[in-house]
Amino acid sequence: MASVALNHILVSTSPTGVALVQLNRPSKRNALSQDLIDELTGALHQLNRDPNVRSVVLTSVEGSPFCAGADLKDLARLSTAEAFRIGWLKDAEDAFSSFRKPLVAAVDGFAFGGGFEIALLCDIIFASADARFGFPEIKLGTIPGLGGTQRLTRALGKHKVSELVLTGSAITASELCRCGVVNKVCSAEEKVVDEASKLAEQIASFSSPAVSLAKQAVKAAEATTLDAGLDIERALYYSSFSLADCAEGVAAFLEKRAPTFQHK
């Protein structure tokens, strides 16, 4: 497994096509400083271009919580005018939104504020049994700013999200799993990062261009009307017919053998 250590994140890749990205600022509970955001967005851009990476697990270094949210020291220096000028957090939003490969969040401990929001930016969320999630920003005199009010409301509905955002209260991984936001709550005997990595490896074994098309189709449902989404899905479906991997997959099924995908 190849590894790269930056100041605030660790990135490692495996021969199975899975990259592991770990937030590595444990003394600050992995709070999102601009330096950490810069490293994370840079890593996502690089992994997006790497043909050997077919899925990514995003987690924290062992023994640390997933993410406490924005670094308040950075926030304290921001004025409204400066935030608009630099597009505060838009770089992170863009890096996740443009990422073509599956992202699996493995949440240990807690994911609050921006930490919850980057988990929501992932395609799949696994969490430890004791994990908690929430938007405490109202207690600081502000609101979520990395898409949390929009993405979670689409998943949970206005009333539950209003309660979370307006009170700053936390919600458990188990409750989010019952609501369909968290995919799996890992038991005390399971390591959440290991369980997430198993799923990421399974996804990485499939045709990477087909997986990318599937991700695009699902994402379209968040941003479009049903009619527009159906048009997008149909176009993506038809485009998959030109993939060599589609020809291989169909042939393998008809020949009753396992497919050998070339990821093209």
Buried (B, 14 or more C-beta within 10 A) or exposed (E): EEEEEBEBBBBBBBEBBBBBBBBBBEEBBBBBBBBBBBBBBBBBBEBBEEEBBBBBBBBBBEEBBBBBBBBBEBBEEBEEEEBEEEEBBEBBBBBBEEBBBBBBBBBBBBBBBBBBBBBBBBBBBBBBBEBBBBBBBBEEEEEBBBBBBBBBBBBBEEEBBEEBBEEBBBBBBBBBBEBEBBBBBBEEEBBBBEBBBBBBBEBBBBBBBBBBBBBBBEBBBEEEEEEEBBEBBEEBEEEBEEBEBBEBBEEBEEEEEEBEBEBE
